[in-house]
């Protein structure tokens, strides 16, 4: 039985490597290494026609590497994501990221983005803040409650909009579909997108726990690869 299980594991891993044995599919996996994207966004980023994107996504899907879901914002849009459990069988080559600060953005800046900042600050020396595309009057009570349950150092910052927050050296991470779609139309296209379901819309405490688990898993994976941005030569001259 052990031999059979070993053969099955090898077969699954071989299917993964076979699916990635084409430059276009490998490029798609690299793009999805840190977050979700729609098929159109993949095609735009990689300069790939839509029919070829669809073909590559089917191959990756058949290998068990992808999941798909509808946007919570524009229901006509769908996103694809890597199945992270399968990443334990395959190391994805994702380049390190440099940033002076990480900015987590959701729609109301009342739950997911606030929780992401608390989790990030416990995992990385790179500073973090948050903002919203349509800020709520206050941090949602469910976010405060889950922070207490999970012993997160959440300092409830009054929700705020994007104006005056986003800077050119920020690593912008959208943590909801609507915020991503809003920013993608403007001047501050997010570097990364995480499709974290809205716990406020679901309402129950378990939804906030699931959001924390999802954010914590992604932050644990991302934080070691984000390094403080090096000073520019001009900065070096000013400090010398």
PyMOL commands that set and color helices and strands:
alter all, ss='L'
color gray80, all
select helices_A, chain A and resi 2-19+23-31+39-46+50-62+84-87+112-121+141-149+177-184+199-202+205-223+233-239
alter helices_A, ss='H'
color red, helices_A
select strands_A, chain A and resi 66-70+78-82+97-99+101-106+128-132+170-174+192-193+226-228
alter strands_A, ss='S'
color yellow, strands_A
deselect
rebuild
show_as cartoon
